[in-house]
Amino acid sequence: METTLTILKPDTVAAGNAGKVLALLEEKGFTIRGIKVMHLTEDQAKAFYAVHKERPFYASLVEFMTEGPVMPVALERDNAVAYLREVMGATDVSQAAEGTVRALYGTSIERNAIHGSDSAENAAIETAFFFSTSELIAAV
C-alpha cells in the first residue's frame, strides 16, 4: 500500500463539489487516512508551493490557494501516487480525459479542482506538511 496527498482546492470547496470528488476517489479504490478543512495562510501556501517559487504562475497560485478553504486528504491504495494522477486528469482541464476529476470539476489550468503529489517522496513530504502521524488512521 502507498500513501499520497491530495488537496481539494478552493474552487472545488466553494462550488460544493468536495463530497463528489471524495466519493469518486473512494469509488476508485482510495481509502481516506486523514482529512481536514482549513484556510491556508499566505505563508503556508508559499511554503507548500516553494518548489514553484521561480515559475511565473507562483504568485497567482499562492493567491488562489489562499482565497478560501481547502481540504487536504491523505489517501492510500496500491500505486496511490501514479493512480491518483491518472484519476485527477491533466493539469490543463481542456486536455483532461473524460471522467477525471479535472474534466468534471476544473474550469481552467489554474482552477483545476485538485492537487496531487507527483512522487512517493513528495507524497511523504506533502502529507507531513498537513498531518502529524497521530492524525492519520493506520491501514486496517
URPE-V716410 format. One record per residue. N is the residue number from 1. RES is the residue in one small letter. PHI is phi as a letter, one per 20 degrees, with the letter a starting at -180 (* if undefined). Layout:
n=N res=RES phi=PHI
n=N res=RES phi=PHI
This chain:
n=1 res=m phi=*
n=2 res=e phi=c
n=3 res=t phi=d
n=4 res=t phi=c
n=5 res=l phi=d
n=6 res=t phi=c
n=7 res=i phi=c
n=8 res=l phi=e
n=9 res=k phi=f
n=10 res=p phi=g
n=11 res=d phi=f
n=12 res=t phi=f
n=13 res=v phi=f
n=14 res=a phi=f
n=15 res=a phi=e
n=16 res=g phi=m
n=17 res=n phi=d
n=18 res=a phi=g
n=19 res=g phi=f
n=20 res=k phi=f
n=21 res=v phi=f
n=22 res=l phi=f
n=23 res=a phi=f
n=24 res=l phi=f
n=25 res=l phi=f
n=26 res=e phi=f
n=27 res=e phi=f
n=28 res=k phi=e
n=29 res=g phi=n
n=30 res=f phi=e
n=31 res=t phi=d
n=32 res=i phi=e
n=33 res=r phi=e
n=34 res=g phi=a
n=35 res=i phi=b
n=36 res=k phi=b
n=37 res=v phi=d
n=38 res=m phi=b
n=39 res=h phi=d
n=40 res=l phi=f
n=41 res=t phi=f
n=42 res=e phi=f
n=43 res=d phi=f
n=44 res=q phi=f
n=45 res=a phi=f
n=46 res=k phi=f
n=47 res=a phi=f
n=48 res=f phi=f
n=49 res=y phi=e
n=50 res=a phi=g
n=51 res=v phi=g
n=52 res=h phi=e
n=53 res=k phi=g
n=54 res=e phi=e
n=55 res=r phi=e
n=56 res=p phi=f
n=57 res=f phi=e
n=58 res=y phi=g
n=59 res=a phi=f
n=60 res=s phi=f
n=61 res=l phi=f
n=62 res=v phi=f
n=63 res=e phi=f
n=64 res=f phi=f
n=65 res=m phi=f
n=66 res=t phi=d
n=67 res=e phi=f
n=68 res=g phi=a
n=69 res=p phi=f
n=70 res=v phi=c
n=71 res=m phi=c
n=72 res=p phi=f
n=73 res=v phi=c
n=74 res=a phi=e
n=75 res=l phi=d
n=76 res=e phi=c
n=77 res=r phi=r
n=78 res=d phi=f
n=79 res=n phi=l
n=80 res=a phi=g
n=81 res=v phi=f
n=82 res=a phi=f
n=83 res=y phi=f
n=84 res=l phi=f
n=85 res=r phi=f
n=86 res=e phi=f
n=87 res=v phi=f
n=88 res=m phi=f
n=89 res=g phi=n
n=90 res=a phi=f
n=91 res=t phi=g
n=92 res=d phi=e
n=93 res=v phi=g
n=94 res=s phi=f
n=95 res=q phi=d
n=96 res=a phi=f
n=97 res=a phi=f
n=98 res=e phi=g
n=99 res=g phi=n
n=100 res=t phi=f
n=101 res=v phi=g
n=102 res=r phi=f
n=103 res=a phi=f
n=104 res=l phi=f
n=105 res=y phi=c
n=106 res=g phi=e
n=107 res=t phi=c
n=108 res=s phi=a
n=109 res=i phi=f
n=110 res=e phi=e
n=111 res=r phi=e
n=112 res=n phi=d
n=113 res=a phi=m
n=114 res=i phi=b
n=115 res=h phi=d
n=116 res=g phi=b
n=117 res=s phi=g
n=118 res=d phi=d
n=119 res=s phi=b
n=120 res=a phi=f
n=121 res=e phi=f
n=122 res=n phi=f
n=123 res=a phi=g
n=124 res=a phi=f
n=125 res=i phi=f
n=126 res=e phi=f
n=127 res=t phi=f
n=128 res=a phi=f
n=129 res=f phi=f
n=130 res=f phi=d
n=131 res=f phi=c
n=132 res=s phi=e
n=133 res=t phi=g
n=134 res=s phi=f
n=135 res=e phi=e
n=136 res=l phi=d
n=137 res=i phi=f
n=138 res=a phi=f
n=139 res=a phi=f
n=140 res=v phi=e
